[in-house]
Amino acid sequence: MYDRMQLQVIADERHKKRQEDIQYVSKKILKKAKLSKSKEDMILNLTLSELQLKLLEQLISSDNPLEENLEVLTIEDVILVYLKQIIENAKYNIFGEQNFKLTLEQSKWLNKCIQEMIQFAREIEQKSKGIIQNMQQNESVKQTQISQSNQNQIQFDIQEEEEKQEEVKIEEEDVAPQSLMTVREVDDVKELKQKSPFQQILNEKSLLGLIVAVSDFIQVKGFQSNYGVVQSSFYQNTDDSLLSEYLQKQGALILLKSNISQGCIPMMDAHNKLWNQSVNPWDQIRICGSSTEASLIATKQVNFAISVDFLGEQKVNCMFNGVNCFSPSPSRFPIESINKNQQQVRSKVTGFQNSFIQERVCFISKKTEDIRQVLDVLFQDNYLNKVYDQSPHVLRIPLNNDIYYGERPLKLLYLDTQSFIDTCPSIKRAILTSYGHLASLGYQLEKIQGDLPHFDEIFKIIMRLQMNLSFKQNKIVKQCEQNDQFIYLKELLNGTYRFGRKMIKLKIGQAHKSYFELKNCFIEYKLASELQADLSKLEELKQEAQAFLKQRYNADLILCPVYPTVAPHIDDFGFDYIRGYAYSTYWNALDMPSGVITQTLVNNDETDYKDHQRNLFEMSYQKSMKNSSGLPISIQLVGNKNQDEVVLRVMRELQDKSKFKLPNKFD
């Protein structure tokens, strides 16, 4: 067991090592990065498919692909551009574990692999040309022999036919030894000839050019998994998870692990004693969320990120940072693929091997098309894809691109607020604007009347489960390194937190109501039967809510808020703001796929917040909306269970229709 002083020494050593790694890549960039500003911008702003074209077109057109050519765009160039972004945006402190040296070595290996594949493709093409020429010569000889035999043939019809058959048979036997391949091999050569080297490379390296950041939960060989805790910072992964292994086989490069909340606890700020406080890149006095994958995308330190979405917190993180994400149905993609010891990891965090809500793997990018392209590869049903091997209960269904690019008329529901917690004016405007875009695309839209079924009840039960399991049973965060947020939430659970300063500003009745709602979410379980009662009640409410939405509306999609306001301030973050997660948690509880799209910015006249309930929570949200002009605002699209392609389709169409772009602050 370490004391606080020893833990601080360990943390300082980790910070020193990270600084040395940054200096290492700084020298690499100064020495090797010779790309123009226009090429850097191109790399940072292209979609994955467009980047793949740029990476391969010059190599394929070159006469000598193995010869060094400074004009050729390589994977190493792409890596160096992203490393440059990391150095320039280090002030946000939004990444944790990293292995730059390993990544640079992998990029060199991948460049060599691509060049060898191109050379091999050219050799096959040249070989096929020689075989075809040989076959044409044999065919010419055959025709000459037939012509000579026709001059000497006998006039009788039967004998003439027999001689022709005999000559053809002899000629075929003579031709076969001269050809270099069997009939089947000749067909293979013809098929190869029809495919360009570009297509062959992308068949084997479908994710070429994908530079990835992953959650600390995701097991990656050569990286540490420390869960935001100093005492866990000695363990280094000696193996890849099924997901990270397949990503790298397909040409993706894992560059960074994100910073994370202490003990990997959802709905907390990305702040721990190992990597310290991460800040929001759009406003450095605000939080960036419970982990920093979305921030890494926003600042263009990577072009793709993969995280774990427990209670909808990753969708909220993406809104705070102005990027898009997709959280698939839990039965479409296996959570077990992120870590070969997933149940043991979960039991350390919650003391409970089975989660009360199915976690999801969340995919984050600025472009919906990139998310689709990655999912298309990960959902593939082939012998190379081992992602599903530890999850027999998960549906192994390939992504249906016919639905994604389809034009079937859809019915959409929409809502802009709930009485449990009101949304700010910017959110309501974003919903209304999105409504207009979708209506212009021909969708049938209907407003949900009143509140969603059991909206507040489901959230309160989930919070009771979360607080009891994540704090009371957490085996990772020791008392000697618990930060202020951790202590604050534990005090709420233990009933020792004092509300005096906040309550004094409210009338007695309003204060009492706010306090009662807080206590309802922080009831400490004394008996196992209390835990089981909440689990049973949650399942009952989920089934009733699912049945109501299907029977009452039977829609394809729901347009709704992600979070009621912008990101809170760092020094002010507490349970007051966690309540706003209800808009995302609700849909995760119902096992429905959902996506987040950035649609607008806060206007100057929208920096106020008013809730008709006038309670403790309104005061907190009023504070977060002050000086919020220019911060990103997102909307959420929720689909029916296992109808993931429909959500992705509408995300793409809405993004294309709105044409909204954030300011180029990080180019």
C-alpha positions as CSV (number, residue, x, y, z in Angstrom):
1,M,0.0,0.0,0.0
2,Y,1.3,3.4,-1.0
3,D,0.9,6.7,0.9
4,R,0.1,10.0,-0.8
5,M,3.7,11.1,-1.0
6,Q,4.8,7.9,-2.8
7,L,1.9,8.1,-5.2
8,Q,2.8,11.7,-6.1
9,V,6.4,10.6,-6.9
10,I,5.1,7.8,-9.2
11,A,2.8,10.3,-10.9
12,D,5.6,12.8,-11.4
13,E,7.7,10.0,-13.0
14,R,4.9,9.2,-15.4
15,H,4.6,12.9,-16.4
16,K,8.3,13.1,-16.9
17,K,8.3,10.1,-19.2
18,R,5.4,11.5,-21.2
19,Q,7.3,14.7,-21.7
20,E,10.3,12.8,-22.9
21,D,8.1,10.9,-25.4
22,I,6.7,14.2,-26.7
23,Q,10.2,15.6,-27.1
24,Y,11.2,12.4,-29.0
25,V,8.4,12.9,-31.5
26,S,9.1,16.6,-31.7
27,K,12.6,15.8,-33.0
28,K,11.1,13.3,-35.5
29,I,8.7,15.8,-36.8
30,L,11.4,18.6,-37.2
31,K,13.6,16.1,-39.0
32,K,11.2,14.2,-41.2
33,A,8.0,16.1,-41.7
34,K,8.4,17.9,-45.0
35,L,4.7,18.3,-46.0
36,S,3.3,21.6,-47.0
37,K,0.6,23.3,-45.1
38,S,-1.9,22.4,-47.8
39,K,-1.0,18.7,-47.6
40,E,-1.3,18.8,-43.8
41,D,-4.8,20.4,-44.1
42,M,-5.7,17.7,-46.7
43,I,-4.7,14.9,-44.3
44,L,-6.6,16.4,-41.4
45,N,-9.8,17.1,-43.2
46,L,-10.3,14.2,-45.7
47,T,-12.7,11.3,-45.0
48,L,-11.0,7.9,-44.5
49,S,-11.9,6.7,-48.1
50,E,-10.5,10.0,-49.6
51,L,-7.3,9.7,-47.5
52,Q,-6.9,6.1,-48.7
53,L,-7.1,7.2,-52.3
54,K,-4.4,9.8,-51.7
55,L,-2.2,7.3,-49.9
56,L,-2.3,4.8,-52.8
57,E,-2.8,6.6,-56.0
58,Q,0.8,8.0,-56.2
59,L,2.3,4.7,-55.1
60,I,0.4,2.8,-57.7
61,S,1.2,5.3,-60.5
62,S,4.9,5.2,-59.6
63,D,7.1,3.1,-61.9
64,N,9.3,2.1,-58.9
65,P,7.2,1.8,-55.8
66,L,10.1,0.7,-53.6
67,E,12.2,3.6,-54.6
68,E,12.2,6.5,-52.1
69,N,10.1,9.4,-53.4
70,L,9.5,12.5,-51.3
71,E,6.4,13.4,-53.3
72,V,4.7,10.2,-52.2
73,L,2.2,10.5,-49.3
74,T,3.0,7.7,-46.8
75,I,1.4,6.4,-43.6
76,E,4.5,7.8,-41.8
77,D,3.7,11.2,-43.1
78,V,0.1,10.9,-41.8
79,I,1.4,9.8,-38.4
80,L,3.8,12.7,-38.2
81,V,1.0,15.2,-39.0
82,Y,-1.1,13.9,-36.2
83,L,1.9,13.9,-33.8
84,K,2.4,17.5,-34.7
85,Q,-1.2,18.1,-33.7
86,I,-0.6,16.3,-30.4
87,I,2.4,18.6,-29.6
88,E,0.5,21.8,-30.5
89,N,-2.5,20.8,-28.4
90,A,-0.7,19.4,-25.4
91,K,-2.1,22.2,-23.2
92,Y,-5.5,20.5,-23.1
93,N,-4.0,17.4,-21.4
94,I,-6.4,15.1,-23.1
95,F,-4.4,12.0,-23.6
96,G,-3.0,9.5,-21.1
97,E,-1.1,6.4,-22.1
98,Q,0.8,6.5,-25.4
99,N,3.6,4.6,-27.3
100,F,4.9,6.9,-30.0
101,K,8.0,4.9,-30.8
102,L,5.9,1.7,-31.4
103,T,3.4,3.6,-33.6
104,L,6.2,5.0,-35.8
105,E,7.7,1.5,-36.2
106,Q,4.3,0.2,-37.1
107,S,3.8,2.9,-39.7
108,K,7.2,2.0,-41.3
109,W,6.2,-1.6,-41.4
110,L,2.8,-0.8,-42.9
111,N,4.5,1.4,-45.6
112,K,6.8,-1.5,-46.5
113,C,3.9,-4.0,-46.5
114,I,1.9,-1.8,-48.9
115,Q,4.8,-1.4,-51.3
116,E,5.4,-5.1,-51.3
117,M,1.7,-5.7,-52.1
118,I,1.9,-3.2,-55.0
119,Q,5.0,-4.9,-56.3
120,F,3.4,-8.3,-56.0
121,A,0.3,-7.1,-57.8
122,R,2.4,-5.8,-60.7
123,E,4.3,-9.1,-60.9
124,I,1.0,-11.0,-61.1
125,E,-0.2,-8.5,-63.8
126,Q,3.0,-9.0,-65.8
127,K,2.9,-12.7,-65.3
128,S,-0.7,-12.8,-66.5
129,K,0.2,-10.8,-69.6
130,G,2.9,-13.4,-70.4
131,I,0.5,-16.3,-69.9
132,I,-2.1,-14.7,-72.1
133,Q,0.4,-14.0,-74.8
134,N,1.6,-17.6,-74.6
135,M,-2.0,-18.8,-74.9
136,Q,-2.5,-16.6,-77.9
137,Q,0.6,-18.0,-79.6
138,N,-0.6,-21.6,-78.9
139,E,-4.0,-20.7,-80.4
140,S,-2.3,-19.4,-83.5
141,V,-0.3,-22.7,-83.8
142,K,-3.5,-24.6,-83.4
143,Q,-5.2,-22.7,-86.1
144,T,-2.2,-23.3,-88.5
145,Q,-2.2,-27.0,-87.8
146,I,-6.0,-27.3,-88.4
147,S,-5.6,-25.4,-91.7
148,Q,-2.8,-27.8,-92.9
149,S,-4.9,-30.8,-92.0
150,N,-7.9,-29.4,-93.9
151,Q,-5.9,-29.4,-97.1
152,N,-5.2,-33.2,-96.9
153,Q,-8.5,-34.4,-95.5
154,I,-10.5,-37.1,-97.2
155,Q,-13.7,-36.3,-98.9
156,F,-15.8,-38.7,-96.8
157,D,-17.8,-36.9,-94.2
158,I,-17.4,-39.4,-91.4
159,Q,-13.7,-39.9,-91.8
160,E,-13.3,-36.1,-92.0
161,E,-15.1,-35.6,-88.7
162,E,-13.0,-38.3,-87.0
163,E,-9.7,-36.8,-88.2
164,K,-10.8,-33.3,-87.0
165,Q,-11.6,-34.7,-83.6
166,E,-8.3,-36.5,-83.4
167,E,-6.3,-33.4,-84.5
168,V,-8.0,-31.2,-81.9
169,K,-7.3,-33.7,-79.2
170,I,-3.6,-34.0,-80.1
171,E,-3.3,-30.2,-80.4
172,E,-4.9,-29.7,-76.9
173,E,-2.4,-32.1,-75.4
174,D,0.4,-30.2,-77.1
175,V,-0.8,-26.9,-75.9
176,A,-1.3,-27.8,-72.2
177,P,2.4,-28.4,-71.4
178,Q,3.3,-25.0,-72.9
179,S,0.9,-23.0,-70.7
180,L,2.2,-22.1,-67.3
181,M,-1.0,-22.5,-65.3
182,T,-4.1,-24.8,-65.1
183,V,-7.5,-23.7,-66.4
184,R,-8.5,-22.7,-62.8
185,E,-5.3,-20.7,-62.3
186,V,-5.8,-18.9,-65.6
187,D,-9.3,-17.9,-64.4
188,D,-7.7,-16.6,-61.2
189,V,-5.2,-14.6,-63.2
190,K,-8.0,-13.1,-65.2
191,E,-9.8,-12.2,-62.0
192,L,-6.6,-10.6,-60.6
193,K,-6.1,-8.7,-63.8
194,Q,-9.6,-7.2,-63.5
195,K,-8.7,-5.9,-59.9
196,S,-6.4,-3.0,-59.6
197,P,-3.6,-3.0,-57.0
198,F,-5.6,-0.4,-55.1
199,Q,-8.5,-2.8,-54.7
200,Q,-6.2,-5.6,-53.6
201,I,-4.6,-3.5,-50.9
202,L,-7.9,-2.3,-49.5
203,N,-9.2,-5.9,-49.4
204,E,-6.4,-6.7,-47.0
205,K,-6.0,-3.3,-45.3
206,S,-9.5,-1.9,-45.3
207,L,-8.7,0.6,-42.5
208,L,-5.5,1.9,-44.0
209,G,-5.0,5.6,-42.9
210,L,-7.1,5.2,-39.7
211,I,-5.3,6.8,-36.8
212,V,-7.1,5.7,-33.6
213,A,-7.3,6.7,-30.0
214,V,-8.9,4.2,-27.6
215,S,-10.4,4.2,-24.2
216,D,-8.2,3.1,-21.3
217,F,-10.6,0.1,-20.9
218,I,-9.5,-1.3,-24.3
219,Q,-6.6,-3.7,-24.1
220,V,-3.7,-2.9,-26.5
221,K,-0.4,-4.7,-26.5
222,G,2.5,-2.4,-25.5
223,F,0.1,0.1,-23.7
224,Q,-0.8,0.3,-20.1
225,S,-4.3,0.1,-18.7
226,N,-4.3,2.1,-15.5
227,Y,-8.0,3.2,-15.0
228,G,-6.9,6.7,-14.1
229,V,-5.3,5.4,-10.9
230,V,-1.6,5.8,-9.9
231,Q,-1.4,2.4,-8.2
232,S,-2.5,0.6,-11.4
233,S,0.1,2.4,-13.6
234,F,2.6,-0.5,-13.5
235,Y,0.6,-3.0,-15.4
236,Q,1.4,-3.2,-19.1
237,N,-0.7,-5.2,-21.6
238,T,1.2,-8.1,-23.1
239,D,-1.6,-9.0,-25.5
240,D,-4.1,-7.3,-27.8
241,S,-7.9,-7.5,-27.3
242,L,-9.8,-9.1,-30.1
243,L,-10.9,-5.6,-31.3
244,S,-7.5,-3.9,-31.3
245,E,-5.9,-7.0,-32.9
246,Y,-8.4,-6.9,-35.8
247,L,-8.1,-3.1,-36.2
248,Q,-4.4,-3.4,-36.6
249,K,-4.6,-6.3,-39.0
250,Q,-6.8,-4.2,-41.2
251,G,-4.2,-1.4,-41.3
252,A,-5.4,0.9,-38.5
253,L,-2.7,2.4,-36.2
254,I,-3.6,2.9,-32.5
255,L,-1.7,6.0,-31.4
256,L,-3.1,7.1,-28.0
257,K,-5.2,6.1,-25.0
258,S,-7.4,8.8,-23.6
259,N,-7.4,10.4,-20.2
260,I,-10.3,9.1,-18.1
261,S,-12.2,9.7,-14.9
262,Q,-10.8,8.3,-11.7
263,G,-11.5,4.6,-11.5
264,C,-13.2,4.6,-15.0
265,I,-16.4,5.7,-13.2
266,P,-19.0,7.1,-15.7
267,M,-20.5,10.6,-15.4
268,M,-17.5,12.0,-13.7
269,D,-15.0,14.6,-15.0
270,A,-11.8,13.3,-16.8
271,H,-9.6,14.1,-13.8
272,N,-7.3,11.8,-11.8
273,K,-4.1,12.0,-9.8
274,L,-2.2,10.2,-12.6
275,W,-2.8,12.4,-15.6
276,N,-4.4,15.4,-13.8
277,Q,-7.2,17.6,-15.2
278,S,-8.2,17.5,-18.8
279,V,-9.9,20.6,-20.2
280,N,-12.5,21.3,-22.9
281,P,-10.7,22.5,-26.1
282,W,-13.4,25.0,-26.9
283,D,-13.3,26.6,-23.4
284,Q,-10.5,25.7,-21.1
285,I,-12.4,26.5,-17.9
286,R,-15.0,23.8,-18.7
287,I,-14.9,20.0,-18.5
288,C,-14.5,17.9,-21.6
289,G,-16.5,14.9,-20.2
290,S,-15.8,11.7,-18.4
291,S,-13.0,10.7,-20.9
292,T,-11.2,12.5,-23.7
293,E,-11.7,10.5,-26.9
294,A,-14.0,13.1,-28.2
295,S,-11.6,15.9,-27.4
296,L,-8.8,14.1,-29.3
297,I,-11.1,14.0,-32.4
298,A,-12.0,17.7,-31.9
299,T,-8.4,18.8,-31.7
300,K,-7.5,16.5,-34.7
301,Q,-4.9,14.5,-32.7
302,V,-6.4,11.4,-34.3
303,N,-9.1,10.9,-37.0
304,F,-11.0,8.2,-35.2
305,A,-11.7,7.1,-31.6
306,I,-13.3,4.1,-29.9
307,S,-14.6,4.2,-26.4
308,V,-16.9,2.4,-24.0
309,D,-20.4,3.8,-23.4
310,F,-21.8,2.7,-20.0
311,L,-24.6,5.1,-19.2
312,G,-24.7,7.4,-22.3
313,E,-21.8,9.5,-21.0
314,Q,-19.8,9.1,-24.3
315,K,-22.6,10.8,-26.2
316,V,-22.6,13.7,-23.8
317,N,-18.8,13.9,-24.1
318,C,-19.2,14.2,-27.9
319,M,-21.7,17.0,-27.6
320,F,-19.3,18.9,-25.2
321,N,-16.5,18.6,-27.8
322,G,-18.6,19.1,-31.0
323,V,-17.9,15.7,-32.7
324,N,-20.2,12.9,-33.9
325,C,-20.5,9.4,-32.5
326,F,-22.5,6.3,-32.8
327,S,-23.4,3.9,-30.0
328,P,-24.7,0.6,-31.6
329,S,-27.2,-1.8,-30.2
330,P,-25.5,-3.9,-27.5
331,S,-26.6,-7.1,-29.3
332,R,-24.9,-6.0,-32.6
333,F,-21.3,-5.5,-31.4
334,P,-19.7,-7.4,-28.5
335,I,-18.4,-5.5,-25.5
336,E,-16.2,-8.6,-24.6
337,S,-14.0,-7.7,-27.7
338,I,-12.4,-4.7,-25.9
339,N,-10.7,-6.7,-23.2
340,K,-10.1,-10.4,-22.9
341,N,-10.7,-10.1,-19.1
342,Q,-13.7,-7.9,-19.4
343,Q,-15.7,-9.5,-16.5
344,Q,-12.7,-9.2,-14.1
345,V,-12.2,-5.5,-15.1
346,R,-15.9,-4.8,-14.5
347,S,-15.9,-6.5,-11.1
348,K,-13.0,-4.3,-10.0
349,V,-14.9,-1.2,-11.0
350,T,-18.3,-2.1,-9.8
351,G,-17.8,-5.2,-7.6
352,F,-20.4,-6.8,-9.9
353,Q,-19.6,-9.0,-12.9
354,N,-22.9,-8.4,-14.7
355,S,-23.7,-4.8,-15.6
356,F,-27.2,-3.5,-14.9
357,I,-27.1,-1.8,-18.3
358,Q,-25.3,-3.4,-21.2
359,E,-22.2,-1.5,-22.1
360,R,-21.6,-0.5,-25.7
361,V,-18.5,0.1,-27.8
362,C,-18.9,3.7,-29.0
363,F,-17.4,4.9,-32.3
364,I,-16.4,8.6,-32.6
365,S,-15.4,10.7,-35.6
366,K,-16.2,14.0,-37.2
367,K,-17.7,12.2,-40.3
368,T,-20.6,9.8,-40.3
369,E,-19.2,8.1,-43.4
370,D,-16.0,7.2,-41.6
371,I,-18.0,5.5,-38.8
372,R,-20.0,3.5,-41.4
373,Q,-16.7,2.4,-43.1
374,V,-15.2,1.2,-39.9
375,L,-18.4,-0.6,-38.8
376,D,-18.7,-2.2,-42.2
377,V,-15.2,-3.8,-41.6
378,L,-15.9,-4.7,-38.0
379,F,-19.3,-6.3,-38.7
380,Q,-17.9,-8.5,-41.5
381,D,-18.7,-12.2,-41.1
382,N,-15.5,-13.9,-42.3
383,Y,-12.8,-16.1,-40.9
384,L,-10.4,-13.2,-40.3
385,N,-12.8,-11.4,-38.0
386,K,-12.3,-12.8,-34.5
387,V,-14.1,-9.9,-32.8
388,Y,-17.2,-12.0,-32.1
389,D,-15.4,-15.2,-30.9
390,Q,-15.9,-14.6,-27.2
391,S,-19.5,-13.5,-27.6
392,P,-21.9,-16.2,-28.8
393,H,-24.9,-14.2,-27.6
394,V,-24.2,-11.3,-30.0
395,L,-25.8,-11.1,-33.4
396,R,-23.1,-11.5,-36.1
397,I,-24.9,-9.5,-38.8
398,P,-23.0,-7.6,-41.5
399,L,-23.8,-4.0,-41.9
400,N,-26.6,-3.6,-44.5
401,N,-25.4,-0.9,-46.8
402,D,-28.6,-1.1,-48.9
403,I,-30.4,0.3,-45.8
404,Y,-27.7,2.9,-45.2
405,Y,-27.9,4.2,-48.7
406,G,-31.6,3.5,-49.0
407,E,-34.5,5.8,-49.7
408,R,-37.4,4.1,-47.9
409,P,-39.7,6.7,-46.3
410,L,-39.2,6.9,-42.5
411,K,-41.4,8.0,-39.7
412,L,-39.6,10.1,-37.0
413,L,-40.7,11.3,-33.6
414,Y,-39.2,14.4,-31.9
415,L,-39.0,16.1,-28.6
416,D,-37.1,19.1,-27.3
417,T,-37.5,18.9,-23.5
418,Q,-38.8,16.9,-20.6
419,S,-40.4,18.1,-17.4
420,F,-37.8,16.2,-15.3
421,I,-35.2,18.8,-16.5
422,D,-35.7,21.5,-19.1
423,T,-33.3,22.2,-22.0
424,C,-31.6,25.5,-22.8
425,P,-32.8,27.7,-25.8
426,S,-29.9,26.5,-28.0
427,I,-30.9,22.9,-27.7
428,K,-34.5,23.7,-28.6
429,R,-33.3,25.6,-31.6
430,A,-31.1,22.8,-32.7
431,I,-34.0,20.3,-32.5
432,L,-36.3,22.7,-34.5
433,T,-33.6,23.2,-37.2
434,S,-33.0,19.5,-37.5
435,Y,-36.8,19.0,-37.7
436,G,-36.8,21.4,-40.7
437,H,-33.9,19.6,-42.5
438,L,-35.5,16.2,-42.0
439,A,-39.0,17.4,-43.2
440,S,-37.4,18.8,-46.3
441,L,-35.9,15.3,-47.0
442,G,-39.5,13.9,-47.0
443,Y,-39.6,12.3,-43.6
444,Q,-42.9,12.1,-41.7
445,L,-42.4,13.7,-38.3
446,E,-44.6,13.6,-35.2
447,K,-44.0,15.3,-31.8
448,I,-44.1,13.2,-28.7
449,Q,-46.8,14.6,-26.5
450,G,-45.9,14.9,-22.8
451,D,-43.0,13.1,-21.1
452,L,-41.4,9.8,-22.2
453,P,-42.7,6.8,-20.2
454,H,-40.8,6.4,-16.8
455,F,-38.1,8.9,-17.9
456,D,-37.2,10.1,-14.4
457,E,-37.9,6.8,-12.6
458,I,-35.5,4.9,-14.8
459,F,-32.8,7.5,-14.4
460,K,-33.1,7.5,-10.6
461,I,-32.9,3.8,-10.3
462,I,-29.8,3.7,-12.5
463,M,-28.2,6.4,-10.4
464,R,-28.8,4.4,-7.2
465,L,-27.3,1.3,-8.8
466,Q,-24.4,3.3,-10.2
467,M,-23.6,5.1,-6.9
468,N,-23.7,1.9,-4.8
469,L,-21.8,-0.3,-7.2
470,S,-19.3,2.2,-8.6
471,F,-18.4,3.9,-5.2
472,K,-19.2,1.4,-2.5
473,Q,-17.8,-1.6,-4.3
474,N,-15.0,0.0,-6.3
475,K,-11.8,-1.9,-5.7
476,I,-9.5,0.3,-7.8
477,V,-9.6,3.7,-6.2
478,K,-7.9,3.5,-2.8
479,Q,-8.7,6.1,-0.2
480,C,-5.2,7.7,-0.3
481,E,-5.7,9.0,-3.9
482,Q,-9.4,9.8,-4.1
483,N,-10.0,13.2,-5.7
484,D,-12.6,15.8,-4.7
485,Q,-15.3,14.5,-7.1
486,F,-14.9,11.0,-5.8
487,I,-15.1,12.2,-2.2
488,Y,-18.1,14.5,-3.0
489,L,-20.2,11.6,-4.5
490,K,-19.2,9.3,-1.6
491,E,-20.4,11.8,0.9
492,L,-23.7,12.1,-1.0
493,L,-24.1,8.4,-0.8
494,N,-23.1,8.2,2.9
495,G,-25.4,11.1,3.8
496,T,-22.6,13.3,5.1
497,Y,-22.6,16.0,2.5
498,R,-23.8,19.4,3.6
499,F,-25.9,21.5,1.1
500,G,-26.0,24.6,3.3
501,R,-24.3,27.1,0.9
502,K,-26.4,26.1,-2.1
503,M,-29.7,25.7,-0.2
504,I,-29.5,29.1,1.4
505,K,-30.2,30.8,-1.9
506,L,-33.5,28.9,-2.4
507,K,-36.9,29.1,-0.7
508,I,-37.5,26.4,1.9
509,G,-39.9,24.4,-0.2
510,Q,-37.7,24.5,-3.3
511,A,-34.7,23.5,-1.3
512,H,-36.5,20.6,0.4
513,K,-37.7,19.3,-3.0
514,S,-34.2,19.4,-4.5
515,Y,-32.7,17.7,-1.4
516,F,-35.4,15.0,-1.6
517,E,-34.6,14.3,-5.2
518,L,-30.9,14.0,-4.5
519,K,-31.5,11.7,-1.6
520,N,-33.7,9.5,-3.8
521,C,-30.7,8.9,-6.1
522,F,-28.3,8.3,-3.2
523,I,-30.0,5.7,-1.1
524,E,-27.3,3.3,0.2
525,Y,-28.2,-0.4,0.0
526,K,-28.1,-2.2,3.3
527,L,-29.3,-5.5,2.1
528,A,-28.9,-7.6,-1.1
529,S,-32.7,-7.7,-1.4
530,E,-32.7,-3.9,-1.9
531,L,-30.3,-4.2,-4.8
532,Q,-32.4,-7.0,-6.4
533,A,-35.5,-5.0,-5.9
534,D,-34.1,-2.1,-7.9
535,L,-32.8,-4.4,-10.6
536,S,-36.2,-6.1,-11.0
537,K,-38.0,-2.7,-11.0
538,L,-35.6,-1.4,-13.7
539,E,-36.3,-4.3,-16.0
540,E,-40.0,-3.9,-15.5
541,L,-39.9,-0.2,-16.3
542,K,-37.7,-0.8,-19.4
543,Q,-40.2,-3.3,-20.8
544,E,-43.1,-1.0,-20.2
545,A,-41.4,1.9,-21.9
546,Q,-40.4,-0.1,-24.9
547,A,-43.9,-1.5,-25.3
548,F,-45.4,2.0,-25.0
549,L,-43.2,3.6,-27.6
550,K,-43.9,0.8,-30.1
551,Q,-47.6,0.6,-29.6
552,R,-48.3,4.3,-29.3
553,Y,-46.0,5.6,-32.1
554,N,-44.3,2.7,-33.9
555,A,-41.7,5.1,-35.4
556,D,-38.4,4.4,-37.1
557,L,-36.4,7.0,-35.3
558,I,-36.5,9.6,-32.5
559,L,-34.9,13.1,-32.6
560,C,-34.1,14.4,-29.1
561,P,-31.6,16.3,-27.0
562,V,-28.3,14.8,-25.8
563,Y,-27.8,17.0,-22.7
564,P,-29.8,20.0,-21.5
565,T,-27.0,22.6,-21.6
566,V,-23.3,23.1,-22.6
567,A,-20.4,21.6,-20.7
568,P,-20.2,22.7,-17.0
569,H,-17.3,24.6,-15.5
570,I,-14.5,22.5,-14.0
571,D,-14.7,23.8,-10.5
572,D,-18.5,23.5,-10.4
573,F,-19.1,20.0,-11.6
574,G,-21.2,17.8,-9.3
575,F,-24.4,15.8,-9.1
576,D,-26.4,18.9,-10.1
577,Y,-25.0,18.3,-13.7
578,I,-25.1,14.5,-13.6
579,R,-28.9,14.8,-13.6
580,G,-28.7,16.1,-17.2
581,Y,-27.3,12.7,-18.3
582,A,-30.9,11.4,-18.2
583,Y,-31.4,12.3,-21.9
584,S,-28.7,9.9,-22.9
585,T,-29.0,7.3,-20.2
586,Y,-32.6,6.6,-20.9
587,W,-32.0,5.2,-24.4
588,N,-29.0,3.2,-23.3
589,A,-31.2,1.6,-20.7
590,L,-33.7,0.6,-23.4
591,D,-31.0,-1.0,-25.5
592,M,-31.6,1.2,-28.5
593,P,-28.9,2.4,-30.9
594,S,-28.2,6.1,-31.0
595,G,-26.0,8.7,-32.7
596,V,-25.0,12.2,-32.0
597,I,-24.6,15.0,-34.6
598,T,-23.3,18.5,-34.0
599,Q,-25.7,21.0,-35.5
600,T,-25.1,24.5,-34.3
601,L,-23.3,26.9,-31.8
602,V,-24.7,28.8,-28.9
603,N,-25.8,32.3,-30.0
604,N,-25.1,35.4,-28.0
605,D,-28.7,35.8,-26.9
606,E,-29.0,32.2,-25.7
607,T,-26.7,32.3,-22.7
608,D,-29.5,32.2,-20.1
609,Y,-31.3,29.2,-18.6
610,K,-34.7,29.1,-16.9
611,D,-36.5,26.1,-15.6
612,H,-40.1,26.3,-14.5
613,Q,-39.4,24.2,-11.4
614,R,-37.0,26.8,-9.9
615,N,-34.8,24.5,-7.9
616,L,-31.2,23.7,-7.0
617,F,-30.5,22.3,-10.4
618,E,-31.6,25.5,-12.2
619,M,-29.0,27.5,-10.4
620,S,-26.3,25.2,-11.5
621,Y,-27.4,25.2,-15.2
622,Q,-27.7,29.0,-15.2
623,K,-24.1,29.1,-14.1
624,S,-22.9,26.7,-16.9
625,M,-24.7,28.7,-19.6
626,K,-23.0,32.0,-18.7
627,N,-20.4,33.1,-21.3
628,S,-21.2,30.0,-23.4
629,S,-21.6,31.8,-26.7
630,G,-19.9,29.9,-29.5
631,L,-19.9,26.5,-27.8
632,P,-21.1,23.4,-29.8
633,I,-24.6,22.1,-29.6
634,S,-25.6,18.6,-30.7
635,I,-28.8,16.5,-31.2
636,Q,-29.4,12.8,-30.7
637,L,-30.9,10.3,-33.1
638,V,-32.3,7.1,-31.6
639,G,-33.4,4.0,-33.5
640,N,-35.2,0.8,-32.8
641,K,-33.3,-2.1,-31.4
642,N,-30.8,-3.7,-33.9
643,Q,-31.8,-1.1,-36.6
644,D,-28.4,0.5,-36.5
645,E,-28.2,1.1,-40.2
646,V,-31.3,3.4,-40.1
647,V,-29.7,5.6,-37.5
648,L,-26.5,5.9,-39.5
649,R,-28.5,6.7,-42.6
650,V,-30.3,9.6,-41.0
651,M,-27.1,10.8,-39.4
652,R,-25.4,10.9,-42.8
653,E,-28.4,12.6,-44.5
654,L,-28.8,15.2,-41.7
655,Q,-25.1,16.0,-41.8
656,D,-25.1,16.4,-45.6
657,K,-28.3,18.5,-45.5
658,S,-27.3,20.9,-42.7
659,K,-23.7,21.4,-44.0
660,F,-22.8,22.7,-40.5
661,K,-19.0,23.0,-39.8
662,L,-17.3,24.0,-36.7
663,P,-14.7,26.8,-36.8
664,N,-11.2,25.6,-37.9
665,K,-9.7,26.4,-34.5
666,F,-7.3,23.4,-34.5
667,D,-6.0,23.4,-38.1
